[in-house]
């Protein structure tokens, strides 16, 4: 396991600490999970771009345009604020 030292604004540190506490995990666990999510999302985009290239789709946006534009299923919707 590696150690990484970073500098972040105090406001971001407070927000991370509060969120970690509300999830009942350590700050380290919270940050590791957040980084895992970000890396996964970025790798997924790269993977989809490679697949689009293999499918002779010159433009990744053309592939995404093929996805129907519709409302997400109820279970996939973000909670409404209010």
MITOR-184299 format. One record per residue (C-alpha): residue number from 0; x negated, y, z. Coordinates in steps of 0.05 Angstrom, whole numbers. Last residue first. Example, Ala and Ser with C-alpha at 12.3 -4.5 7.8 and 13.67 -1.06 7.14 Angstrom:
BEGIN
+-----+--------+--------+--------+
!  nr !     c1 !     c2 !     c3 !
+-----+--------+--------+--------+
!   1 !   -273 !    -21 !    143 !
!   0 !   -246 !    -90 !    156 !
+-----+--------+--------+--------+
***
This chain:
BEGIN
+-----+--------+--------+--------+
!  nr !     c1 !     c2 !     c3 !
+-----+--------+--------+--------+
!  81 !    733 !    397 !    -22 !
!  80 !    681 !    366 !    -66 !
!  79 !    704 !    309 !   -109 !
!  78 !    668 !    243 !   -101 !
!  77 !    630 !    222 !   -163 !
!  76 !    666 !    174 !   -209 !
!  75 !    641 !    104 !   -222 !
!  74 !    696 !     66 !   -184 !
!  73 !    750 !    105 !   -221 !
!  72 !    722 !     87 !   -289 !
!  71 !    685 !    143 !   -323 !
!  70 !    722 !    192 !   -368 !
!  69 !    710 !    182 !   -441 !
!  68 !    660 !    201 !   -495 !
!  67 !    646 !    136 !   -532 !
!  66 !    572 !    119 !   -540 !
!  65 !    551 !    126 !   -612 !
!  64 !    523 !    195 !   -598 !
!  63 !    472 !    161 !   -553 !
!  62 !    443 !    124 !   -613 !
!  61 !    441 !    188 !   -654 !
!  60 !    406 !    223 !   -596 !
!  59 !    351 !    171 !   -599 !
!  58 !    334 !    193 !   -670 !
!  57 !    302 !    148 !   -720 !
!  56 !    348 !     90 !   -704 !
!  55 !    315 !     33 !   -740 !
!  54 !    339 !    -16 !   -687 !
!  53 !    267 !    -22 !   -663 !
!  52 !    264 !     54 !   -653 !
!  51 !    329 !     53 !   -613 !
!  50 !    301 !     -4 !   -570 !
!  49 !    238 !     37 !   -556 !
!  48 !    280 !     98 !   -538 !
!  47 !    323 !     55 !   -492 !
!  46 !    261 !     29 !   -456 !
!  45 !    233 !    100 !   -447 !
!  44 !    301 !    122 !   -419 !
!  43 !    301 !     62 !   -372 !
!  42 !    230 !     77 !   -349 !
!  41 !    251 !    148 !   -330 !
!  40 !    311 !    124 !   -291 !
!  39 !    270 !     70 !   -255 !
!  38 !    215 !    120 !   -237 !
!  37 !    267 !    168 !   -208 !
!  36 !    303 !    114 !   -168 !
!  35 !    238 !     86 !   -140 !
!  34 !    215 !    157 !   -122 !
!  33 !    280 !    167 !    -82 !
!  32 !    271 !    100 !    -47 !
!  31 !    199 !    116 !    -28 !
!  30 !    221 !    184 !     -3 !
!  29 !    275 !    155 !     41 !
!  28 !    230 !    100 !     68 !
!  27 !    176 !    150 !     85 !
!  26 !    226 !    197 !    118 !
!  25 !    248 !    139 !    161 !
!  24 !    317 !    108 !    153 !
!  23 !    383 !    119 !    189 !
!  22 !    418 !    144 !    126 !
!  21 !    438 !    208 !    164 !
!  20 !    367 !    213 !    191 !
!  19 !    337 !    206 !    122 !
!  18 !    384 !    260 !     96 !
!  17 !    366 !    307 !    152 !
!  16 !    291 !    295 !    143 !
!  15 !    296 !    304 !     68 !
!  14 !    333 !    369 !     76 !
!  13 !    284 !    395 !    128 !
!  12 !    225 !    377 !     83 !
!  11 !    258 !    412 !     24 !
!  10 !    267 !    475 !     65 !
!   9 !    195 !    472 !     89 !
!   8 !    170 !    472 !     18 !
!   7 !    131 !    410 !     -3 !
!   6 !     57 !    392 !      0 !
!   5 !     38 !    321 !    -15 !
!   4 !     -6 !    267 !     17 !
!   3 !     -1 !    198 !    -13 !
!   2 !    -22 !    135 !     22 !
!   1 !    -25 !     70 !    -17 !
!   0 !      0 !      0 !      0 !
+-----+--------+--------+--------+
***
